[in-house]
Amino acid sequence: MVRHPLKGSERKPLNGAKAVGKADRSERLEVSVILRCRNSDGFDQRVSKLARRGGGARHHLSREEFEQQFGADPVDIDAVKRFADAHGLSMVQQHAGRRTVVLSGTVARFNKAFGVDLQRFQHPDGSYRGRVGSINLPAELHGCVEAVLGLDDRPIAKPHFRRARPLPGNVRWHASAGAAASYTPLQIADFYDFPAGSGEGECVGIIELGGGERMTDLAAYFSELGINQGPKVRVVSVDHAKNHPTGDPNGPDGEVMLDIEVVGAIAPQASIAAYFAPNTDAGFLDAITTAIHDTQNKPSVISISWGGPESSWTQQSMTAFDQAFQAAVAMGITVCVASGDNGSNDGADNGGDHVDFPASSPHVLACGGTSLQASGNAIGSETVWNDGGQGGAGGGGISTFFPLPAWQDGRQTTLTSGKTAPLMMRGVPDVSGDADPETGYDVRIDGTDAVIGGTSAVAPLWAGLIARINAANGRPVGFVNPILYASPAALHDIMRGNNGDFAATLGWDACTGLGSPDGAKIATLLGQTPTS
């Protein structure tokens, strides 16, 4: 049989991982096969127009229209089904809009079907099933399959939240210059002059790769904020994952509760759809595409607070994720993504600079971090979040994979050494907000009150703002990046601090992007966006 290596599917073991033997041939797994768009030229033209200009509500497609025009071709789905039948695999799910077919079978059958040799690897963080080299496609699938995800089940992403360091006697005090502080999401929204509103009628999707929420905690939290009726939270299970609180407030429950509580405080009359998925590249993508194409909940904005260095992803994965975000652009869905909590190296251990993915996709709003000190009911000062390496720093830098988007043309990066250089590839982040855990968010997790920061808080902060604006406008604002870059005065420019190798400066920088939000100005700006 003639086979073709799938472009961008090459895998290497995790650093520090050791192969310990063949994967159990009888182990059953599910694999997501991502198919090409049926009208790629038309899709590229539509997305390119929206990505250059932003807005354009009249040009946004419904989910049903998108599936009909740009979903997977039924001929390609049939080809995958014949391939599955020939190799003893079962087709357990298909979705033309998501361009996804999910196959089920044993390790032995997948090894033969895709020309791989699945093994078990031991790593200091745990064991995983993996492969080395490329996935290989038979001639009948070559050209119509763009990614095969799920053969490898290594954890692909980490949550981007940080807990505040406890003070003596568990004392917290309000901010003064240089002092630790904590704020409710409502206070932070006031500092940033968010427009009045409740997000009524909107749905905010959040992506979660572990942990869970407890309704009793949410009810108590919103009651403490004076919100008598908090948001309606709907749990959506993806790839068999569930809402599963661990009881550990330092674990993924912290991410889930932070996301819900920040969005819910800012947009209490919006609904929240929480998409729980396994922490693998297949699970992560399936959660995102499920949210984007969800015809029941119909989120108009999606918040993602998980990610990892670009260097840890395959090219096929990053391409498939980016195409999903392009679909969101076409349907008028704003996607807000945390830029990471490990400064300019993004936690990679090779000594170089890295940016976090999926924040580095040029079709999302990448959200970086600041440290906000209040003065009364206003912002007293705001700098880049960087605590000197003890508790984190806002992620940001330059992508090595995604080209420079048109709306970043002409920007430059400034290094802490003072050197500057033209921005040649996608720069991260686009915007920012309070993320320093020492000036963090009051939340409730697993029955206890806590203070949490990290760029995980900034993505839902911006998602809540967009939900308020969408509700007020009566339409989704969609892809906002080009609009914000064209009107940077709608943000607070952050000009002090660094995130490691990159320094804040006048205008866009690779620490805080364009800056933190002036909510009223942004609402006016997006409310004036032409709809034709």
PyMOL commands that set and color helices and strands:
alter all, ss='L'
color gray80, all
select helices_A, chain A and resi 40-53+57-59+63-70+74-86+107-114+168-170+185-191+215-224+252-266+281-292+310-312+315-330+343-345+406-408+455-473+481-486+488-490+519-527
alter helices_A, ss='H'
color red, helices_A
select strands_A, chain A and resi 3-5+18-22+28-35+90-95+100-106+119-123+126-130+136-138+145-149+158-159+162-163+181-183+203-208+232-237+271-276+301-304+306-309+334-338+356-357+365-375+378-384+397-403+412-414+420-422+425-428+431-434+439-445+448-453+491-492+516-517
alter strands_A, ss='S'
color yellow, strands_A
deselect
rebuild
show_as cartoon
